[in-house]
Amino acid sequence: MAGLSLQCGDCGVLLKSVEEAQEHAELTSHSNFAESTEAVLNLVCSTCRKPCRSKTESDLHTKRTGHTDFVDETLETANPISLELPEPSVDSDGVAGASTSNMETEEMVAPEVDKNLLGELEAMGFPINRGTRALHYTGNAGLEAAVNWIVEHENDPDIDEIPMVPVNSKAESRKPSLTPEEMKIKAQELRERARKKKEEEEKRMEREKEKERIRAGKELLEAKRIEEDNERKRIIALRKAEKEEEKRAREKIRQKVEEDKAERRRKLGLPPEDPTVSRPAAVPVVEEKKTFLPIKPVTKVEKMREWLRALKQNHKDDDAKVKRAFQTLLTYVGNVAKNPDEEKFRKIRLTNQSFQDRVGSMKGGVEFLEVLGFEKIEGGEFMFLSRDKVDMVVLNSAGSELNSAIINPFFGVL
């Protein structure tokens, strides 16, 4: 297979032409170049059409621009490399064309290589064809260069094929041979050097991956922080709205109480209350009169809501347990409302383990039932709601309060 590029033996870079090799030598002072069958990559960015000569260059382009899709056009643009510098034409009668034609028809033979170096490579265990190919493409530069070439190209499909050159090609200069012991040591050194070079490259790639992982982690943490801030603002807004709603509900209840009070005074023939008269102890007086004025549903609703809030506040670290208690109380209320004549639904054994786990052990549960009219009997072993104390209005209000406590996540926390 014809050479497709020149490889610098000092840094490993692939070059497309002799001119590029000369420029590379002037910039780096490297002078060890060899013909390679590996073509210089031509990775073209599908987005901006920028060509990249290597995988490293394409990775850098991706980091700078974010473009990730590349088309490999290496095979389409790869051509056999010319080891001759372009020379100006000496006349215009076609002499140069004739020379090219003669080269195309020239007989091709196996290249002449340094027999001593070839023998040393065979002694190291390399096949003769592989050794011949390595010496030819390194220009018989030496044993070390040949071994390096073999290590770098051991996966080439034609690694064990002898290259063909024109008959008039000349062999390069010979190098002094080594003893068998020196050859073994040299081979070991070369393999170790190639292994270290590979390990260094892997470490470099690992560092790049670690940097990328850290950058991605920082971006993820920042996105999570922003999301948490937004969620916190949303919860604050919900709590504020819930507080406003509760304030409006309290105001409606207060207005309802005032209206009921005015209606009762009218029915009793009493004059309306003077709103200009200050009543510093108005709230306590209203609470005391609730025991005998006919506004029990409103009073009991207030008491039921307070006991439910107390239950949640006392066990605010265990939402699941609180929710289970509310659902159990709702079951008791529903059973009584649906079957008021069934005594079994109006009688609860306080010593029942299931009742204790769900309601009895939580302050506020038993008190809630007492607001509904349940009373302790038989030495405190049972709670019983007598048939004449079953108030459907109170039961319906209790069901509404329990439903609100279950579905409202901010119940009892405002």
C-alpha positions as CSV (number, residue, x, y, z in Angstrom):
1,M,0.0,0.0,0.0
2,A,1.4,3.4,-1.0
3,G,2.3,6.0,1.7
4,L,-0.5,8.5,2.4
5,S,1.4,10.8,4.8
6,L,4.6,11.6,6.6
7,Q,4.9,10.9,10.3
8,C,7.3,12.8,12.6
9,G,9.2,10.2,14.6
10,D,9.7,12.7,17.4
11,C,6.2,13.8,18.1
12,G,4.0,11.4,16.0
13,V,2.2,14.1,14.1
14,L,0.9,13.2,10.5
15,L,1.8,15.6,7.7
16,K,0.2,15.7,4.2
17,S,3.2,16.6,2.1
18,V,6.9,17.2,2.1
19,E,6.3,20.9,2.2
20,E,4.4,20.5,5.5
21,A,7.2,18.3,6.9
22,Q,9.7,21.0,6.0
23,E,7.6,23.6,7.8
24,H,7.2,21.3,10.8
25,A,11.0,20.8,11.0
26,E,11.7,24.5,10.9
27,L,9.2,25.2,13.7
28,T,10.1,22.2,16.0
29,S,13.7,21.2,14.9
30,H,12.4,17.7,14.5
31,S,14.2,15.8,11.7
32,N,13.1,12.1,12.0
33,F,10.3,11.7,9.4
34,A,9.0,8.5,7.8
35,E,6.4,7.6,5.2
36,S,3.2,6.3,6.7
37,T,0.2,4.4,5.3
38,E,-2.1,6.2,7.7
39,A,-3.9,9.2,6.0
40,V,-4.2,12.5,7.7
41,L,-7.8,12.6,9.0
42,N,-10.3,14.9,7.2
43,L,-13.2,15.3,9.7
44,V,-15.6,17.9,8.3
45,C,-18.1,19.6,10.7
46,S,-21.6,19.1,9.4
47,T,-22.7,22.4,10.8
48,C,-20.1,24.9,9.8
49,R,-18.0,22.7,7.3
50,K,-14.8,23.3,9.2
51,P,-12.2,20.5,8.5
52,C,-10.3,18.9,11.4
53,R,-7.1,17.0,10.9
54,S,-7.4,14.8,14.1
55,K,-9.8,13.6,16.7
56,T,-8.2,16.0,19.2
57,E,-8.8,18.9,16.9
58,S,-12.5,17.9,16.4
59,D,-12.9,17.6,20.2
60,L,-11.6,21.1,20.7
61,H,-13.9,22.4,17.9
62,T,-16.9,20.7,19.7
63,K,-15.9,22.4,23.0
64,R,-15.6,25.8,21.4
65,T,-18.8,25.7,19.2
66,G,-21.0,22.9,20.6
67,H,-21.0,21.2,17.1
68,T,-20.9,17.4,17.6
69,D,-21.7,15.9,14.1
70,F,-18.6,15.3,11.9
71,V,-18.4,13.6,8.5
72,D,-15.2,11.5,7.9
73,E,-14.1,12.4,4.4
74,T,-10.6,11.0,4.8
75,L,-10.9,8.2,2.2
76,E,-12.4,10.6,-0.4
77,T,-9.5,13.1,-0.1
78,A,-6.6,10.7,0.7
79,N,-4.0,10.5,-2.1
80,P,-0.5,8.8,-2.3
81,I,2.0,11.2,-0.9
82,S,4.8,12.5,-3.2
83,L,8.2,12.5,-1.6
84,E,9.6,14.8,-4.2
85,L,9.4,18.6,-4.0
86,P,7.7,20.2,-7.0
87,E,10.2,21.4,-9.5
88,P,9.6,24.1,-12.1
89,S,9.3,22.9,-15.7
90,V,12.6,23.5,-17.6
91,D,11.0,23.8,-21.1
92,S,7.6,23.6,-22.7
93,D,8.0,20.5,-25.0
94,G,6.6,18.0,-22.6
95,V,9.8,16.5,-21.0
96,A,8.3,16.4,-17.6
97,G,5.2,14.5,-18.8
98,A,7.4,11.9,-20.4
99,S,9.4,11.4,-17.2
100,T,6.1,10.8,-15.3
101,S,5.0,8.3,-17.9
102,N,8.2,6.4,-17.5
103,M,7.8,6.2,-13.7
104,E,4.3,4.8,-14.1
105,T,5.5,2.0,-16.2
106,E,8.6,1.3,-14.2
107,E,9.0,-2.2,-12.7
108,M,8.2,-2.6,-9.0
109,V,10.3,-4.8,-6.7
110,A,10.8,-5.4,-3.0
111,P,12.8,-2.6,-1.3
112,E,16.4,-3.1,-0.3
113,V,16.8,-2.7,3.4
114,D,19.7,-3.1,5.9
115,K,20.2,-6.8,6.3
116,N,21.9,-6.4,9.7
117,L,18.9,-4.4,11.1
118,L,16.5,-6.9,9.5
119,G,18.4,-9.8,11.2
120,E,18.2,-7.9,14.6
121,L,14.5,-7.5,14.2
122,E,14.1,-11.2,13.4
123,A,16.1,-12.0,16.5
124,M,13.7,-9.9,18.5
125,G,10.8,-12.1,17.2
126,F,9.4,-9.9,14.5
127,P,8.4,-11.5,11.2
128,I,10.7,-10.8,8.3
129,N,7.9,-9.1,6.2
130,R,7.0,-6.9,9.1
131,G,10.6,-6.0,9.7
132,T,11.2,-5.3,6.0
133,R,8.2,-3.0,5.9
134,A,9.3,-1.1,9.1
135,L,12.9,-0.6,7.8
136,H,11.6,0.6,4.4
137,Y,9.1,3.2,5.9
138,T,11.6,4.4,8.4
139,G,14.3,4.8,5.8
140,N,16.6,2.3,7.6
141,A,17.0,5.0,10.3
142,G,17.8,2.4,13.0
143,L,16.5,-0.4,15.1
144,E,14.6,1.9,17.5
145,A,12.8,3.7,14.8
146,A,11.8,0.4,13.2
147,V,10.4,-1.0,16.4
148,N,8.5,2.2,17.1
149,W,7.0,2.0,13.6
150,I,5.9,-1.7,14.2
151,V,4.3,-0.8,17.6
152,E,2.4,2.1,16.1
153,H,1.2,0.2,13.0
154,E,0.7,-3.3,14.4
155,N,-3.1,-3.1,13.7
156,D,-2.6,-2.1,10.0
157,P,-4.3,-4.7,7.7
158,D,-1.2,-4.8,5.4
159,I,1.4,-4.9,8.2
160,D,2.8,-8.2,7.0
161,E,2.9,-7.3,3.3
162,I,6.3,-6.3,1.7
163,P,6.0,-2.9,0.1
164,M,6.9,-2.5,-3.6
165,V,9.3,0.2,-4.9
166,P,10.7,1.0,-8.3
167,V,13.7,-1.1,-9.5
168,N,16.1,1.9,-9.4
169,S,15.3,2.7,-5.7
170,K,18.4,2.6,-3.5
171,A,18.7,1.4,0.0
172,E,19.4,3.9,2.7
173,S,22.6,3.9,4.8
174,R,23.3,1.0,7.2
175,K,23.4,1.2,10.9
176,P,25.8,-0.7,13.2
177,S,24.4,-4.0,14.5
178,L,23.9,-5.0,18.2
179,T,24.7,-8.1,20.2
180,P,21.7,-10.4,21.0
181,E,21.8,-9.2,24.7
182,E,21.8,-5.6,23.5
183,M,18.9,-6.3,21.1
184,K,16.8,-7.8,23.9
185,I,17.5,-4.9,26.2
186,K,16.8,-2.4,23.4
187,A,13.5,-4.2,22.4
188,Q,12.4,-4.1,26.0
189,E,13.2,-0.4,26.3
190,L,11.3,0.4,23.1
191,R,8.3,-1.5,24.2
192,E,8.4,0.1,27.6
193,R,8.7,3.5,26.0
194,A,5.7,2.8,23.8
195,R,3.7,1.6,26.8
196,K,4.5,4.7,28.8
197,K,3.5,6.9,25.9
198,K,0.2,5.1,25.7
199,E,-0.4,5.4,29.5
200,E,0.4,9.2,29.4
201,E,-2.1,9.7,26.6
202,E,-4.8,7.7,28.6
203,K,-4.1,9.8,31.7
204,R,-4.4,13.0,29.7
205,M,-7.8,11.9,28.3
206,E,-8.9,10.9,31.8
207,R,-8.0,14.4,33.1
208,E,-10.0,15.9,30.3
209,K,-13.0,13.7,31.2
210,E,-12.7,14.6,34.9
211,K,-12.7,18.3,34.0
212,E,-15.8,17.8,31.9
213,R,-17.5,15.8,34.7
214,I,-16.8,18.6,37.2
215,R,-18.2,21.2,34.8
216,A,-21.3,19.2,34.2
217,G,-21.7,18.7,38.0
218,K,-21.5,22.4,38.6
219,E,-24.1,23.1,36.0
220,L,-26.4,20.4,37.5
221,L,-26.0,21.9,41.0
222,E,-26.8,25.4,39.7
223,A,-29.9,24.1,37.9
224,K,-31.0,22.3,41.0
225,R,-30.5,25.4,43.1
226,I,-32.6,27.5,40.7
227,E,-35.3,24.8,40.8
228,E,-35.4,24.8,44.6
229,D,-35.6,28.6,44.7
230,N,-38.5,28.5,42.3
231,E,-40.2,25.8,44.4
232,R,-39.7,27.7,47.6
233,K,-41.2,30.8,46.1
234,R,-44.2,28.8,44.8
235,I,-44.8,27.3,48.3
236,I,-44.6,30.8,49.9
237,A,-47.1,32.1,47.4
238,L,-49.4,29.1,48.1
239,R,-49.2,29.7,51.8
240,K,-50.0,33.3,51.4
241,A,-53.0,32.5,49.2
242,E,-54.1,29.9,51.8
243,K,-53.8,32.4,54.6
244,E,-55.8,35.0,52.7
245,E,-58.5,32.4,52.0
246,E,-58.6,31.4,55.7
247,K,-58.9,35.0,56.7
248,R,-61.8,35.5,54.3
249,A,-63.5,32.4,55.7
250,R,-63.1,33.6,59.3
251,E,-64.6,36.9,58.2
252,K,-67.6,35.2,56.6
253,I,-68.1,33.2,59.8
254,R,-67.9,36.3,61.9
255,Q,-70.4,38.0,59.7
256,K,-72.7,35.0,59.9
257,V,-72.5,35.0,63.7
258,E,-73.3,38.7,63.8
259,E,-76.3,38.1,61.4
260,D,-77.6,35.2,63.6
261,K,-77.2,37.3,66.7
262,A,-79.1,40.2,65.2
263,E,-81.9,37.8,64.0
264,R,-82.2,36.3,67.5
265,R,-82.4,39.8,69.1
266,R,-85.1,40.7,66.6
267,K,-87.1,37.5,67.4
268,L,-86.8,38.2,71.1
269,G,-88.0,41.8,70.6
270,L,-84.7,43.3,71.7
271,P,-83.3,46.5,70.2
272,P,-80.3,46.1,67.8
273,E,-76.9,46.4,69.2
274,D,-75.2,49.8,68.9
275,P,-72.1,49.3,66.8
276,T,-70.5,52.4,68.3
277,V,-70.4,50.9,71.8
278,S,-67.0,49.4,72.5
279,R,-67.0,45.8,73.7
280,P,-63.4,44.9,74.9
281,A,-64.5,41.5,76.1
282,A,-66.8,40.7,73.2
283,V,-65.0,37.6,72.0
284,P,-65.0,35.8,75.4
285,V,-68.6,36.7,76.0
286,V,-69.6,35.2,72.7
287,E,-67.8,32.0,73.4
288,E,-69.6,31.7,76.8
289,K,-73.0,32.3,75.3
290,K,-72.5,29.7,72.6
291,T,-73.4,27.0,75.1
292,F,-77.0,28.0,75.3
293,L,-77.7,30.1,72.2
294,P,-79.0,28.1,69.1
295,I,-75.8,28.4,67.0
296,K,-74.3,25.1,67.9
297,P,-73.2,24.1,64.4
298,V,-71.0,27.1,64.1
299,T,-69.5,26.7,67.5
300,K,-68.8,23.0,67.0
301,V,-67.2,23.6,63.6
302,E,-64.8,26.0,65.3
303,K,-64.0,23.4,68.0
304,M,-63.6,20.6,65.5
305,R,-61.2,22.6,63.4
306,E,-59.1,23.6,66.4
307,W,-58.8,20.0,67.6
308,L,-57.8,18.8,64.1
309,R,-55.2,21.6,64.0
310,A,-53.9,20.6,67.4
311,L,-53.6,17.0,66.3
312,K,-51.5,18.0,63.2
313,Q,-49.4,20.4,65.2
314,N,-48.6,17.8,67.9
315,H,-47.5,15.3,65.2
316,K,-46.2,17.6,62.4
317,D,-43.1,15.4,61.8
318,D,-45.2,12.4,60.8
319,D,-47.6,13.5,58.0
320,A,-48.5,9.9,57.1
321,K,-49.7,9.2,60.7
322,V,-51.7,12.4,60.8
323,K,-53.4,11.7,57.5
324,R,-54.3,8.2,58.6
325,A,-55.9,9.6,61.8
326,F,-57.9,12.1,59.7
327,Q,-59.1,9.3,57.4
328,T,-60.1,7.1,60.3
329,L,-62.1,9.8,61.9
330,L,-63.8,10.5,58.5
331,T,-64.7,6.8,58.4
332,Y,-66.4,7.0,61.8
333,V,-68.3,10.1,60.8
334,G,-69.4,8.7,57.5
335,N,-70.6,5.4,59.1
336,V,-72.7,7.3,61.6
337,A,-74.1,9.7,59.0
338,K,-75.1,6.8,56.7
339,N,-76.4,4.5,59.4
340,P,-77.6,6.7,62.4
341,D,-79.8,3.9,63.8
342,E,-77.0,1.3,63.9
343,E,-75.5,1.2,67.4
344,K,-72.3,-0.6,66.3
345,F,-71.3,2.5,64.3
346,R,-72.0,4.8,67.3
347,K,-69.9,2.8,69.8
348,I,-66.1,2.7,69.8
349,R,-63.9,0.5,72.1
350,L,-61.1,2.8,73.4
351,T,-58.9,-0.2,74.3
352,N,-58.9,-1.5,70.7
353,Q,-55.3,-1.6,69.5
354,S,-56.2,-0.4,66.0
355,F,-58.1,2.6,67.4
356,Q,-55.2,3.4,69.7
357,D,-52.7,3.2,66.9
358,R,-54.7,5.4,64.5
359,V,-56.6,7.9,66.8
360,G,-56.5,7.2,70.5
361,S,-52.8,7.8,71.0
362,M,-52.9,11.2,69.3
363,K,-54.0,14.2,71.3
364,G,-57.0,15.8,69.5
365,G,-58.6,12.6,68.1
366,V,-60.7,11.6,71.1
367,E,-61.5,15.3,71.8
368,F,-62.8,15.7,68.2
369,L,-65.2,12.7,68.8
370,E,-66.4,14.4,72.0
371,V,-67.3,17.5,70.0
372,L,-69.5,15.3,67.8
373,G,-71.3,14.1,71.0
374,F,-69.4,10.9,71.8
375,E,-69.2,10.2,75.6
376,K,-67.0,7.8,77.6
377,I,-69.0,5.0,79.2
378,E,-68.4,1.8,81.2
379,G,-65.4,3.2,83.1
380,G,-63.9,4.9,80.1
381,E,-63.6,1.6,78.1
382,F,-66.0,2.8,75.3
383,M,-67.0,6.0,73.6
384,F,-70.7,6.1,72.7
385,L,-72.9,8.5,70.7
386,S,-76.5,8.2,71.8
387,R,-79.2,8.2,69.1
388,D,-80.8,11.4,70.3
389,K,-77.5,13.3,70.0
390,V,-76.9,12.4,66.4
391,D,-76.9,15.8,64.5
392,M,-76.7,15.4,60.8
393,V,-75.7,19.1,60.4
394,V,-72.8,18.6,62.8
395,L,-71.8,15.3,61.1
396,N,-71.8,17.0,57.6
397,S,-69.7,19.8,59.0
398,A,-67.3,17.3,60.5
399,G,-66.9,15.5,57.2
400,S,-66.2,18.8,55.4
401,E,-63.5,19.8,58.0
402,L,-61.8,16.4,57.7
403,N,-61.8,16.5,53.9
404,S,-60.2,19.9,54.0
405,A,-57.6,18.7,56.5
406,I,-56.7,15.7,54.3
407,I,-56.5,17.5,50.9
408,N,-55.0,20.8,52.0
409,P,-51.2,20.4,52.5
410,F,-51.0,23.6,54.5
411,F,-53.8,22.8,56.9
412,G,-52.7,23.5,60.5
413,V,-49.4,25.1,59.5
414,L,-50.5,28.7,58.8
